[in-house]
Amino acid sequence: MNYYDKDSEGALAALAQEENWLAPPTEITRVVLRPWQQAVFWGLRLYIMVMLAVMGWGFYHSMNR
């Protein structure tokens, strides 16, 4: 089938049916993380907070010089 056939009125509908574009999307559910994965994400949050504090401290001291 020619994917772009402007002469045929049903070409787009046929393509949508063939490629299954009209089907509803699959439902997205929340993933339950394992304890070690939760620990890694909490560690990343802690790391970000420490880095923000270090950067703030550095900016504060550089402004006071």
PDB file of N, H, CA, C and O in Angstrom:
ATOM      1  N   MET A   1       0.835  -1.177   0.000  1.00  0.00           N
ATOM      2  CA  MET A   1       0.000   0.000   0.000  1.00  0.00           C
ATOM      3  C   MET A   1       0.879   1.239   0.000  1.00  0.00           C
ATOM      4  O   MET A   1       1.880   1.310   0.713  1.00  0.00           O
ATOM      5  N   ASN A   2       0.496   2.196  -0.797  1.00  0.00           N
ATOM      6  H   ASN A   2      -0.317   2.138  -1.377  1.00  0.00           H
ATOM      7  CA  ASN A   2       1.183   3.478  -0.819  1.00  0.00           C
ATOM      8  C   ASN A   2       0.744   4.260   0.414  1.00  0.00           C
ATOM      9  O   ASN A   2      -0.453   4.482   0.596  1.00  0.00           O
ATOM     10  N   TYR A   3       1.681   4.685   1.269  1.00  0.00           N
ATOM     11  H   TYR A   3       2.653   4.505   1.121  1.00  0.00           H
ATOM     12  CA  TYR A   3       1.322   5.323   2.528  1.00  0.00           C
ATOM     13  C   TYR A   3       0.787   6.736   2.337  1.00  0.00           C
ATOM     14  O   TYR A   3       0.107   7.254   3.223  1.00  0.00           O
ATOM     15  N   TYR A   4       1.072   7.370   1.213  1.00  0.00           N
ATOM     16  H   TYR A   4       1.625   6.949   0.493  1.00  0.00           H
ATOM     17  CA  TYR A   4       0.505   8.690   0.955  1.00  0.00           C
ATOM     18  C   TYR A   4      -0.175   8.637  -0.397  1.00  0.00           C
ATOM     19  O   TYR A   4       0.461   8.793  -1.440  1.00  0.00           O
ATOM     20  N   ASP A   5      -1.469   8.415  -0.361  1.00  0.00           N
ATOM     21  H   ASP A   5      -1.985   8.288   0.486  1.00  0.00           H
ATOM     22  CA  ASP A   5      -2.259   8.307  -1.584  1.00  0.00           C
ATOM     23  C   ASP A   5      -3.370   9.341  -1.506  1.00  0.00           C
ATOM     24  O   ASP A   5      -4.446   9.070  -0.972  1.00  0.00           O
ATOM     25  N   LYS A   6      -3.103  10.542  -2.048  1.00  0.00           N
ATOM     26  H   LYS A   6      -2.230  10.762  -2.482  1.00  0.00           H
ATOM     27  CA  LYS A   6      -4.074  11.630  -1.936  1.00  0.00           C
ATOM     28  C   LYS A   6      -5.299  11.414  -2.804  1.00  0.00           C
ATOM     29  O   LYS A   6      -6.304  12.098  -2.612  1.00  0.00           O
ATOM     30  N   ASP A   7      -5.255  10.488  -3.751  1.00  0.00           N
ATOM     31  H   ASP A   7      -4.439   9.932  -3.907  1.00  0.00           H
ATOM     32  CA  ASP A   7      -6.399  10.228  -4.620  1.00  0.00           C
ATOM     33  C   ASP A   7      -7.435   9.337  -3.957  1.00  0.00           C
ATOM     34  O   ASP A   7      -8.604   9.355  -4.340  1.00  0.00           O
ATOM     35  N   SER A   8      -7.023   8.566  -2.978  1.00  0.00           N
ATOM     36  H   SER A   8      -6.073   8.552  -2.667  1.00  0.00           H
ATOM     37  CA  SER A   8      -7.944   7.650  -2.327  1.00  0.00           C
ATOM     38  C   SER A   8      -8.434   8.261  -1.016  1.00  0.00           C
ATOM     39  O   SER A   8      -7.629   8.637  -0.165  1.00  0.00           O
ATOM     40  N   GLU A   9      -9.750   8.359  -0.857  1.00  0.00           N
ATOM     41  H   GLU A   9     -10.404   8.053  -1.549  1.00  0.00           H
ATOM     42  CA  GLU A   9     -10.310   8.987   0.342  1.00  0.00           C
ATOM     43  C   GLU A   9     -10.151   8.112   1.576  1.00  0.00           C
ATOM     44  O   GLU A   9     -10.058   8.639   2.684  1.00  0.00           O
ATOM     45  N   GLY A  10     -10.118   6.817   1.421  1.00  0.00           N
ATOM     46  H   GLY A  10     -10.194   6.389   0.521  1.00  0.00           H
ATOM     47  CA  GLY A  10     -10.023   5.924   2.566  1.00  0.00           C
ATOM     48  C   GLY A  10      -8.611   5.506   2.905  1.00  0.00           C
ATOM     49  O   GLY A  10      -8.402   4.636   3.751  1.00  0.00           O
ATOM     50  N   ALA A  11      -7.624   6.129   2.239  1.00  0.00           N
ATOM     51  H   ALA A  11      -7.794   6.835   1.552  1.00  0.00           H
ATOM     52  CA  ALA A  11      -6.242   5.711   2.459  1.00  0.00           C
ATOM     53  C   ALA A  11      -5.801   5.970   3.899  1.00  0.00           C
ATOM     54  O   ALA A  11      -5.170   5.116   4.522  1.00  0.00           O
ATOM     55  N   LEU A  12      -6.131   7.139   4.421  1.00  0.00           N
ATOM     56  H   LEU A  12      -6.643   7.832   3.915  1.00  0.00           H
ATOM     57  CA  LEU A  12      -5.725   7.453   5.789  1.00  0.00           C
ATOM     58  C   LEU A  12      -6.446   6.571   6.798  1.00  0.00           C
ATOM     59  O   LEU A  12      -5.845   6.112   7.769  1.00  0.00           O
ATOM     60  N   ALA A  13      -7.725   6.335   6.571  1.00  0.00           N
ATOM     61  H   ALA A  13      -8.213   6.707   5.782  1.00  0.00           H
ATOM     62  CA  ALA A  13      -8.485   5.468   7.470  1.00  0.00           C
ATOM     63  C   ALA A  13      -7.952   4.044   7.416  1.00  0.00           C
ATOM     64  O   ALA A  13      -7.852   3.371   8.442  1.00  0.00           O
ATOM     65  N   ALA A  14      -7.608   3.584   6.208  1.00  0.00           N
ATOM     66  H   ALA A  14      -7.689   4.131   5.375  1.00  0.00           H
ATOM     67  CA  ALA A  14      -7.045   2.236   6.069  1.00  0.00           C
ATOM     68  C   ALA A  14      -5.694   2.150   6.762  1.00  0.00           C
ATOM     69  O   ALA A  14      -5.390   1.153   7.417  1.00  0.00           O
ATOM     70  N   LEU A  15      -4.893   3.185   6.620  1.00  0.00           N
ATOM     71  H   LEU A  15      -5.140   3.995   6.088  1.00  0.00           H
ATOM     72  CA  LEU A  15      -3.580   3.201   7.273  1.00  0.00           C
ATOM     73  C   LEU A  15      -3.733   3.200   8.791  1.00  0.00           C
ATOM     74  O   LEU A  15      -3.024   2.478   9.492  1.00  0.00           O
ATOM     75  N   ALA A  16      -4.666   4.014   9.296  1.00  0.00           N
ATOM     76  H   ALA A  16      -5.242   4.600   8.726  1.00  0.00           H
ATOM     77  CA  ALA A  16      -4.895   4.060  10.738  1.00  0.00           C
ATOM     78  C   ALA A  16      -5.357   2.711  11.257  1.00  0.00           C
ATOM     79  O   ALA A  16      -4.945   2.292  12.339  1.00  0.00           O
ATOM     80  N   GLN A  17      -6.196   2.033  10.511  1.00  0.00           N
ATOM     81  H   GLN A  17      -6.530   2.374   9.632  1.00  0.00           H
ATOM     82  CA  GLN A  17      -6.664   0.705  10.915  1.00  0.00           C
ATOM     83  C   GLN A  17      -5.525  -0.311  10.847  1.00  0.00           C
ATOM     84  O   GLN A  17      -5.380  -1.152  11.734  1.00  0.00           O
ATOM     85  N   GLU A  18      -4.729  -0.228   9.800  1.00  0.00           N
ATOM     86  H   GLU A  18      -4.847   0.455   9.079  1.00  0.00           H
ATOM     87  CA  GLU A  18      -3.621  -1.173   9.608  1.00  0.00           C
ATOM     88  C   GLU A  18      -2.550  -1.017  10.685  1.00  0.00           C
ATOM     89  O   GLU A  18      -2.003  -2.004  11.177  1.00  0.00           O
ATOM     90  N   GLU A  19      -2.258   0.231  11.044  1.00  0.00           N
ATOM     91  H   GLU A  19      -2.702   1.033  10.645  1.00  0.00           H
ATOM     92  CA  GLU A  19      -1.205   0.506  12.030  1.00  0.00           C
ATOM     93  C   GLU A  19      -1.722   0.501  13.467  1.00  0.00           C
ATOM     94  O   GLU A  19      -0.941   0.673  14.403  1.00  0.00           O
ATOM     95  N   ASN A  20      -3.023   0.305  13.651  1.00  0.00           N
ATOM     96  H   ASN A  20      -3.658   0.165  12.891  1.00  0.00           H
ATOM     97  CA  ASN A  20      -3.655   0.228  14.965  1.00  0.00           C
ATOM     98  C   ASN A  20      -3.544   1.550  15.730  1.00  0.00           C
ATOM     99  O   ASN A  20      -3.328   1.557  16.942  1.00  0.00           O
ATOM    100  N   TRP A  21      -3.695   2.674  15.008  1.00  0.00           N
ATOM    101  H   TRP A  21      -3.871   2.668  14.023  1.00  0.00           H
ATOM    102  CA  TRP A  21      -3.628   3.998  15.620  1.00  0.00           C
ATOM    103  C   TRP A  21      -4.881   4.318  16.412  1.00  0.00           C
ATOM    104  O   TRP A  21      -4.841   5.155  17.314  1.00  0.00           O
ATOM    105  N   LEU A  22      -5.971   3.680  16.100  1.00  0.00           N
ATOM    106  H   LEU A  22      -6.003   3.000  15.368  1.00  0.00           H
ATOM    107  CA  LEU A  22      -7.247   4.018  16.727  1.00  0.00           C
ATOM    108  C   LEU A  22      -7.481   3.286  18.045  1.00  0.00           C
ATOM    109  O   LEU A  22      -8.461   3.557  18.739  1.00  0.00           O
ATOM    110  N   ALA A  23      -6.602   2.377  18.389  1.00  0.00           N
ATOM    111  H   ALA A  23      -5.805   2.157  17.826  1.00  0.00           H
ATOM    112  CA  ALA A  23      -6.737   1.634  19.642  1.00  0.00           C
ATOM    113  C   ALA A  23      -6.417   2.566  20.817  1.00  0.00           C
ATOM    114  O   ALA A  23      -5.531   3.413  20.702  1.00  0.00           O
ATOM    115  N   PRO A  24      -7.116   2.423  21.928  1.00  0.00           N
ATOM    116  CA  PRO A  24      -6.801   3.277  23.082  1.00  0.00           C
ATOM    117  C   PRO A  24      -5.415   2.931  23.636  1.00  0.00           C
ATOM    118  O   PRO A  24      -4.986   1.779  23.570  1.00  0.00           O
ATOM    119  N   PRO A  25      -4.725   3.926  24.176  1.00  0.00           N
ATOM    120  CA  PRO A  25      -3.384   3.653  24.710  1.00  0.00           C
ATOM    121  C   PRO A  25      -3.459   2.750  25.942  1.00  0.00           C
ATOM    122  O   PRO A  25      -4.477   2.694  26.631  1.00  0.00           O
ATOM    123  N   THR A  26      -2.382   2.064  26.193  1.00  0.00           N
ATOM    124  H   THR A  26      -1.555   2.110  25.633  1.00  0.00           H
ATOM    125  CA  THR A  26      -2.334   1.192  27.365  1.00  0.00           C
ATOM    126  C   THR A  26      -2.301   2.042  28.630  1.00  0.00           C
ATOM    127  O   THR A  26      -1.759   3.148  28.630  1.00  0.00           O
ATOM    128  N   GLU A  27      -2.873   1.528  29.692  1.00  0.00           N
ATOM    129  H   GLU A  27      -3.312   0.630  29.692  1.00  0.00           H
ATOM    130  CA  GLU A  27      -2.941   2.264  30.945  1.00  0.00           C
ATOM    131  C   GLU A  27      -1.574   2.302  31.605  1.00  0.00           C
ATOM    132  O   GLU A  27      -0.855   1.303  31.631  1.00  0.00           O
ATOM    133  N   ILE A  28      -1.228   3.454  32.134  1.00  0.00           N
ATOM    134  H   ILE A  28      -1.812   4.265  32.113  1.00  0.00           H
ATOM    135  CA  ILE A  28       0.049   3.628  32.824  1.00  0.00           C
ATOM    136  C   ILE A  28      -0.212   3.518  34.319  1.00  0.00           C
ATOM    137  O   ILE A  28      -1.048   4.232  34.872  1.00  0.00           O
ATOM    138  N   THR A  29       0.506   2.623  34.957  1.00  0.00           N
ATOM    139  H   THR A  29       1.186   2.043  34.508  1.00  0.00           H
ATOM    140  CA  THR A  29       0.344   2.424  36.392  1.00  0.00           C
ATOM    141  C   THR A  29       1.641   2.773  37.110  1.00  0.00           C
ATOM    142  O   THR A  29       2.709   2.829  36.499  1.00  0.00           O
ATOM    143  N   ARG A  30       1.534   3.003  38.389  1.00  0.00           N
ATOM    144  H   ARG A  30       0.666   2.958  38.885  1.00  0.00           H
ATOM    145  CA  ARG A  30       2.690   3.331  39.201  1.00  0.00           C
ATOM    146  C   ARG A  30       3.517   2.067  39.454  1.00  0.00           C
ATOM    147  O   ARG A  30       2.967   0.994  39.702  1.00  0.00           O
ATOM    148  N   VAL A  31       4.824   2.207  39.390  1.00  0.00           N
ATOM    149  H   VAL A  31       5.271   3.078  39.188  1.00  0.00           H
ATOM    150  CA  VAL A  31       5.732   1.093  39.624  1.00  0.00           C
ATOM    151  C   VAL A  31       6.071   1.048  41.102  1.00  0.00           C
ATOM    152  O   VAL A  31       6.409   2.070  41.699  1.00  0.00           O
ATOM    153  N   VAL A  32       5.980  -0.135  41.691  1.00  0.00           N
ATOM    154  H   VAL A  32       5.705  -0.965  41.206  1.00  0.00           H
ATOM    155  CA  VAL A  32       6.365  -0.307  43.092  1.00  0.00           C
ATOM    156  C   VAL A  32       7.864  -0.603  43.122  1.00  0.00           C
ATOM    157  O   VAL A  32       8.332  -1.600  42.571  1.00  0.00           O
ATOM    158  N   LEU A  33       8.598   0.289  43.780  1.00  0.00           N
ATOM    159  H   LEU A  33       8.218   1.099  44.228  1.00  0.00           H
ATOM    160  CA  LEU A  33      10.052   0.147  43.831  1.00  0.00           C
ATOM    161  C   LEU A  33      10.455  -0.816  44.937  1.00  0.00           C
ATOM    162  O   LEU A  33       9.780  -0.945  45.958  1.00  0.00           O
ATOM    163  N   ARG A  34      11.571  -1.484  44.703  1.00  0.00           N
ATOM    164  H   ARG A  34      12.119  -1.380  43.873  1.00  0.00           H
ATOM    165  CA  ARG A  34      12.145  -2.354  45.741  1.00  0.00           C
ATOM    166  C   ARG A  34      12.829  -1.470  46.780  1.00  0.00           C
ATOM    167  O   ARG A  34      13.154  -0.318  46.495  1.00  0.00           O
ATOM    168  N   PRO A  35      13.047  -1.997  47.973  1.00  0.00           N
ATOM    169  CA  PRO A  35      13.672  -1.175  49.026  1.00  0.00           C
ATOM    170  C   PRO A  35      15.035  -0.595  48.629  1.00  0.00           C
ATOM    171  O   PRO A  35      15.329   0.551  48.967  1.00  0.00           O
ATOM    172  N   TRP A  36      15.863  -1.354  47.927  1.00  0.00           N
ATOM    173  H   TRP A  36      15.624  -2.285  47.652  1.00  0.00           H
ATOM    174  CA  TRP A  36      17.167  -0.824  47.542  1.00  0.00           C
ATOM    175  C   TRP A  36      17.018   0.302  46.522  1.00  0.00           C
ATOM    176  O   TRP A  36      17.830   1.228  46.508  1.00  0.00           O
ATOM    177  N   GLN A  37      16.004   0.239  45.678  1.00  0.00           N
ATOM    178  H   GLN A  37      15.345  -0.513  45.690  1.00  0.00           H
ATOM    179  CA  GLN A  37      15.769   1.311  44.714  1.00  0.00           C
ATOM    180  C   GLN A  37      15.289   2.572  45.429  1.00  0.00           C
ATOM    181  O   GLN A  37      15.683   3.683  45.073  1.00  0.00           O
ATOM    182  N   GLN A  38      14.441   2.395  46.435  1.00  0.00           N
ATOM    183  H   GLN A  38      14.121   1.493  46.724  1.00  0.00           H
ATOM    184  CA  GLN A  38      13.994   3.548  47.214  1.00  0.00           C
ATOM    185  C   GLN A  38      15.175   4.186  47.944  1.00  0.00           C
ATOM    186  O   GLN A  38      15.267   5.411  48.032  1.00  0.00           O
ATOM    187  N   ALA A  39      16.075   3.356  48.465  1.00  0.00           N
ATOM    188  H   ALA A  39      16.001   2.361  48.394  1.00  0.00           H
ATOM    189  CA  ALA A  39      17.260   3.871  49.158  1.00  0.00           C
ATOM    190  C   ALA A  39      18.144   4.665  48.200  1.00  0.00           C
ATOM    191  O   ALA A  39      18.683   5.706  48.576  1.00  0.00           O
ATOM    192  N   VAL A  40      18.296   4.188  46.972  1.00  0.00           N
ATOM    193  H   VAL A  40      17.858   3.343  46.666  1.00  0.00           H
ATOM    194  CA  VAL A  40      19.102   4.909  45.982  1.00  0.00           C
ATOM    195  C   VAL A  40      18.479   6.268  45.684  1.00  0.00           C
ATOM    196  O   VAL A  40      19.190   7.271  45.625  1.00  0.00           O
ATOM    197  N   PHE A  41      17.169   6.315  45.496  1.00  0.00           N
ATOM    198  H   PHE A  41      16.592   5.500  45.544  1.00  0.00           H
ATOM    199  CA  PHE A  41      16.517   7.592  45.203  1.00  0.00           C
ATOM    200  C   PHE A  41      16.591   8.548  46.390  1.00  0.00           C
ATOM    201  O   PHE A  41      16.762   9.751  46.192  1.00  0.00           O
ATOM    202  N   TRP A  42      16.467   8.043  47.621  1.00  0.00           N
ATOM    203  H   TRP A  42      16.328   7.066  47.782  1.00  0.00           H
ATOM    204  CA  TRP A  42      16.615   8.913  48.789  1.00  0.00           C
ATOM    205  C   TRP A  42      18.056   9.408  48.899  1.00  0.00           C
ATOM    206  O   TRP A  42      18.298  10.547  49.299  1.00  0.00           O
ATOM    207  N   GLY A  43      19.014   8.543  48.542  1.00  0.00           N
ATOM    208  H   GLY A  43      18.818   7.618  48.217  1.00  0.00           H
ATOM    209  CA  GLY A  43      20.409   8.971  48.526  1.00  0.00           C
ATOM    210  C   GLY A  43      20.651  10.072  47.513  1.00  0.00           C
ATOM    211  O   GLY A  43      21.409  11.007  47.774  1.00  0.00           O
ATOM    212  N   LEU A  44      20.002   9.965  46.340  1.00  0.00           N
ATOM    213  H   LEU A  44      19.386   9.206  46.128  1.00  0.00           H
ATOM    214  CA  LEU A  44      20.130  11.024  45.336  1.00  0.00           C
ATOM    215  C   LEU A  44      19.518  12.336  45.819  1.00  0.00           C
ATOM    216  O   LEU A  44      20.066  13.412  45.580  1.00  0.00           O
ATOM    217  N   ARG A  45      18.389  12.237  46.494  1.00  0.00           N
ATOM    218  H   ARG A  45      17.944  11.362  46.688  1.00  0.00           H
ATOM    219  CA  ARG A  45      17.771  13.451  47.048  1.00  0.00           C
ATOM    220  C   ARG A  45      18.691  14.106  48.071  1.00  0.00           C
ATOM    221  O   ARG A  45      18.864  15.325  48.071  1.00  0.00           O
ATOM    222  N   LEU A  46      19.275  13.294  48.939  1.00  0.00           N
ATOM    223  H   LEU A  46      19.134  12.304  48.939  1.00  0.00           H
ATOM    224  CA  LEU A  46      20.198  13.811  49.943  1.00  0.00           C
ATOM    225  C   LEU A  46      21.418  14.442  49.277  1.00  0.00           C
ATOM    226  O   LEU A  46      21.866  15.512  49.689  1.00  0.00           O
ATOM    227  N   TYR A  47      21.955  13.784  48.253  1.00  0.00           N
ATOM    228  H   TYR A  47      21.591  12.915  47.919  1.00  0.00           H
ATOM    229  CA  TYR A  47      23.106  14.308  47.518  1.00  0.00           C
ATOM    230  C   TYR A  47      22.780  15.673  46.905  1.00  0.00           C
ATOM    231  O   TYR A  47      23.592  16.595  46.974  1.00  0.00           O
ATOM    232  N   ILE A  48      21.610  15.799  46.314  1.00  0.00           N
ATOM    233  H   ILE A  48      20.950  15.050  46.258  1.00  0.00           H
ATOM    234  CA  ILE A  48      21.212  17.072  45.706  1.00  0.00           C
ATOM    235  C   ILE A  48      21.113  18.162  46.763  1.00  0.00           C
ATOM    236  O   ILE A  48      21.564  19.286  46.541  1.00  0.00           O
ATOM    237  N   MET A  49      20.526  17.837  47.912  1.00  0.00           N
ATOM    238  H   MET A  49      20.159  16.925  48.093  1.00  0.00           H
ATOM    239  CA  MET A  49      20.406  18.834  48.977  1.00  0.00           C
ATOM    240  C   MET A  49      21.780  19.265  49.481  1.00  0.00           C
ATOM    241  O   MET A  49      22.003  20.452  49.721  1.00  0.00           O
ATOM    242  N   VAL A  50      22.701  18.322  49.645  1.00  0.00           N
ATOM    243  H   VAL A  50      22.521  17.358  49.450  1.00  0.00           H
ATOM    244  CA  VAL A  50      24.056  18.663  50.110  1.00  0.00           C
ATOM    245  C   VAL A  50      24.758  19.528  49.074  1.00  0.00           C
ATOM    246  O   VAL A  50      25.419  20.504  49.432  1.00  0.00           O
ATOM    247  N   MET A  51      24.625  19.186  47.791  1.00  0.00           N
ATOM    248  H   MET A  51      24.088  18.394  47.500  1.00  0.00           H
ATOM    249  CA  MET A  51      25.277  19.977  46.745  1.00  0.00           C
ATOM    250  C   MET A  51      24.692  21.386  46.674  1.00  0.00           C
ATOM    251  O   MET A  51      25.429  22.346  46.450  1.00  0.00           O
ATOM    252  N   LEU A  52      23.380  21.523  46.861  1.00  0.00           N
ATOM    253  H   LEU A  52      22.781  20.743  47.043  1.00  0.00           H
ATOM    254  CA  LEU A  52      22.785  22.856  46.883  1.00  0.00           C
ATOM    255  C   LEU A  52      23.298  23.665  48.071  1.00  0.00           C
ATOM    256  O   LEU A  52      23.539  24.865  47.948  1.00  0.00           O
ATOM    257  N   ALA A  53      23.466  23.014  49.215  1.00  0.00           N
ATOM    258  H   ALA A  53      23.270  22.038  49.315  1.00  0.00           H
ATOM    259  CA  ALA A  53      23.994  23.702  50.398  1.00  0.00           C
ATOM    260  C   ALA A  53      25.443  24.132  50.161  1.00  0.00           C
ATOM    261  O   ALA A  53      25.816  25.248  50.524  1.00  0.00           O
ATOM    262  N   VAL A  54      26.256  23.275  49.566  1.00  0.00           N
ATOM    263  H   VAL A  54      25.952  22.369  49.271  1.00  0.00           H
ATOM    264  CA  VAL A  54      27.656  23.614  49.282  1.00  0.00           C
ATOM    265  C   VAL A  54      27.730  24.779  48.299  1.00  0.00           C
ATOM    266  O   VAL A  54      28.523  25.703  48.478  1.00  0.00           O
ATOM    267  N   MET A  55      26.893  24.728  47.255  1.00  0.00           N
ATOM    268  H   MET A  55      26.249  23.977  47.110  1.00  0.00           H
ATOM    269  CA  MET A  55      26.887  25.825  46.289  1.00  0.00           C
ATOM    270  C   MET A  55      26.429  27.127  46.941  1.00  0.00           C
ATOM    271  O   MET A  55      27.006  28.184  46.684  1.00  0.00           O
ATOM    272  N   GLY A  56      25.406  27.059  47.774  1.00  0.00           N
ATOM    273  H   GLY A  56      24.938  26.201  47.983  1.00  0.00           H
ATOM    274  CA  GLY A  56      24.940  28.257  48.472  1.00  0.00           C
ATOM    275  C   GLY A  56      26.004  28.824  49.371  1.00  0.00           C
ATOM    276  O   GLY A  56      26.201  30.038  49.419  1.00  0.00           O
ATOM    277  N   TRP A  57      26.695  27.956  50.087  1.00  0.00           N
ATOM    278  H   TRP A  57      26.535  26.970  50.048  1.00  0.00           H
ATOM    279  CA  TRP A  57      27.780  28.395  50.970  1.00  0.00           C
ATOM    280  C   TRP A  57      28.895  29.055  50.156  1.00  0.00           C
ATOM    281  O   TRP A  57      29.437  30.085  50.555  1.00  0.00           O
ATOM    282  N   GLY A  58      29.231  28.454  49.013  1.00  0.00           N
ATOM    283  H   GLY A  58      28.791  27.616  48.689  1.00  0.00           H
ATOM    284  CA  GLY A  58      30.266  29.025  48.153  1.00  0.00           C
ATOM    285  C   GLY A  58      29.865  30.389  47.594  1.00  0.00           C
ATOM    286  O   GLY A  58      30.677  31.314  47.582  1.00  0.00           O
ATOM    287  N   PHE A  59      28.640  30.520  47.138  1.00  0.00           N
ATOM    288  H   PHE A  59      27.980  29.769  47.147  1.00  0.00           H
ATOM    289  CA  PHE A  59      28.168  31.811  46.630  1.00  0.00           C
ATOM    290  C   PHE A  59      28.129  32.857  47.739  1.00  0.00           C
ATOM    291  O   PHE A  59      28.486  34.016  47.526  1.00  0.00           O
ATOM    292  N   TYR A  60      27.694  32.437  48.921  1.00  0.00           N
ATOM    293  H   TYR A  60      27.405  31.495  49.094  1.00  0.00           H
ATOM    294  CA  TYR A  60      27.633  33.374  50.035  1.00  0.00           C
ATOM    295  C   TYR A  60      29.018  33.912  50.374  1.00  0.00           C
ATOM    296  O   TYR A  60      29.193  35.113  50.582  1.00  0.00           O
ATOM    297  N   HIS A  61      29.999  33.014  50.429  1.00  0.00           N
ATOM    298  H   HIS A  61      29.857  32.039  50.260  1.00  0.00           H
ATOM    299  CA  HIS A  61      31.355  33.444  50.777  1.00  0.00           C
ATOM    300  C   HIS A  61      32.014  34.217  49.653  1.00  0.00           C
ATOM    301  O   HIS A  61      32.857  35.075  49.916  1.00  0.00           O
ATOM    302  N   SER A  62      31.662  33.946  48.432  1.00  0.00           N
ATOM    303  H   SER A  62      30.977  33.249  48.218  1.00  0.00           H
ATOM    304  CA  SER A  62      32.262  34.711  47.325  1.00  0.00           C
ATOM    305  C   SER A  62      31.690  36.119  47.245  1.00  0.00           C
ATOM    306  O   SER A  62      32.369  37.029  46.770  1.00  0.00           O
ATOM    307  N   MET A  63      30.440  36.321  47.706  1.00  0.00           N
ATOM    308  H   MET A  63      29.888  35.582  48.092  1.00  0.00           H
ATOM    309  CA  MET A  63      29.835  37.653  47.697  1.00  0.00           C
ATOM    310  C   MET A  63      30.403  38.535  48.821  1.00  0.00           C
ATOM    311  O   MET A  63      30.410  39.760  48.706  1.00  0.00           O
ATOM    312  N   ASN A  64      30.877  37.910  49.900  1.00  0.00           N
ATOM    313  H   ASN A  64      30.871  36.914  49.993  1.00  0.00           H
ATOM    314  CA  ASN A  64      31.361  38.669  51.046  1.00  0.00           C
ATOM    315  C   ASN A  64      32.845  38.985  50.961  1.00  0.00           C
ATOM    316  O   ASN A  64      33.402  39.479  51.942  1.00  0.00           O
ATOM    317  N   ARG A  65      33.490  38.739  49.888  1.00  0.00           N
ATOM    318  H   ARG A  65      33.037  38.338  49.091  1.00  0.00           H
ATOM    319  CA  ARG A  65      34.926  39.049  49.759  1.00  0.00           C
ATOM    320  C   ARG A  65      35.151  40.381  49.162  1.00  0.00           C
ATOM    321  O   ARG A  65      36.298  40.792  48.985  1.00  0.00           O
TER     322      ARG A  65
END
